[in-house]
Amino acid sequence: MFILDTDAITDDQNAHPILSTKVKNTPREQLFTTSVTVEEQLKGRLAYINRHRNNPRRSEQGHTALIQTVYYFSKWNIISYSEDADAILRQLQRQRIRIGSQDLRIAAIGLLYGFTVVTRNVRDFVQASNLNIEDWTIAPQTP
């Protein structure tokens, strides 16, 4: 089972050639993202709309992007952030792991369910002990 973090979701939305192929070839029931990622993306779309509310062309672009984002996520299995994930988050914080708070929440969800986090941000996520991580933006090495 795989959880795509926000960077991986963005790469898929932008049709990253390697990552999007891997997503397409992985059974849908094995693919997840988190409510943390949905929150980040929707906040970004809403901030854009608010920032450009007096510019009709940009406002339209923002609303179009918002609709596309909602439609995109409607096809995903989304795991919600929970009290159990929050307990793991607090354990990670006590370890003084130096990654962003949203990434730390995604790591906590990955640890809670024992899923592999798909990210190109391996350098940060590797700090969370026992978290399985894969970068799907890199072509697999052939022997």
N, C-alpha and C positions, 0 to 999 in steps of 0.2 A: 504494500500500500504506500502511496506517495502523497505528500502534501506539497503543493507548489507554493512557494513564498511569493511576496508581492513582485519582486524582480522577475521571477520566472513567469508569473501571470502576465506581466507587461511584455516580456519577450514573446509569449505566445500570442498576445493580442497584436503584436507587431510582426507576426509570422516569421520569427527567427527560424532559419531553415533547418537547423539540427534539432532544436528543442521542440518546435511545432510538429515535426515528423515523429519524434518520440511520443509526444502527447497523442497524436493521431493513432499511433500503433499500440498504445497501451489501453487495455480494456477500461472503459469508462468507470466501472465499479471499483477500480484500483486507484482512481485519481480523485484527489480532494484539494480544496484550498480552505482557507479559514475566514471566519467572520472578521478577523483582524485585517486581512487583505482587502476584503470587500469594503470595510470601513475606510481604509486608506484611500482606495480608489474613488469611492463616492465623495469623500471629503475633498479630494483634489478636484473632481468635476464641479462640485458645488462652489468651491472657492473660485474657480475660473469663471463660472457664471456670475457670481457676486461681483468679482473684480471688473467684469466687462458688461455690467447690466445696462450701461448707458451707450453701449456700442452694439447696434442691432446685428451687424454681421458676426461679430465675435460672440455675442450672446446666443445667436442661432447655432454657431459652431459648438458652443459649450453644451447647449441643450441636446444637440445631436450626439455628442460624445457621451453625455449622461445616459441617453436612451440606449446607445450601443453597449455601454458598460452593463446596464441592468440586463439587457438581453443576453450578453455574453455570460454573466454569472448565473442566469436562469438555467443554464445547461450543466452546471457544476454541482458536485457534492460539496457542501459547505459545512465544515465543522465549527461549531460555536465555541467561543471562549467561555470557560466555565469556572466554577469555584475550585474544582480539582486541578485545572490548569493553573489557576492563580496560586494554589499552594506550591506547585512546582516552580512557578515564576519566583515566588519568595525565596525558595531554596537556591535558585540560580542567582538571585540578587545577593544573597548572603555569601556566595562564592566570589562576588565582585567581578563577575564577567562583564567585560567592556564591549557590549554591543548595544545597538539602539533598543529602546523599550518595546517597540512593535516587533522587531525581530526576536527579542527575548520571549515575547508572548507566543510567537509562532513556534519557537524552539520548545517551549513548555507544552504546547499542544502535541507536537511531534513526539516528545518524550512520554506524555501521558498515554498516547495510543500505540507507541512503538512503531510509528510510521517513519519512513525516510523523507527528509525534507529536501526538496529539489530547489536549488538556489545556485546562482553564480557567485554568491557572496560567501564562499566556503571559508575564507579567512576569519570571518566573524563567527559563523555558526559552529566551527570546529571547537570553539572555546567551551561549548556545552558538552560536558562529558557524556558519553554513551548515546549521543544523538547520531543517528545515521544520516549521512548527507551525500547527495549526488549533484553534480553539475551537468545538466543536459545541454549546455551550450557548447560543449567541447566534443568533438568527434571521438569515438572510442579508438584507443590505440590498437593497431593490429600487430600481432607478433611477427 
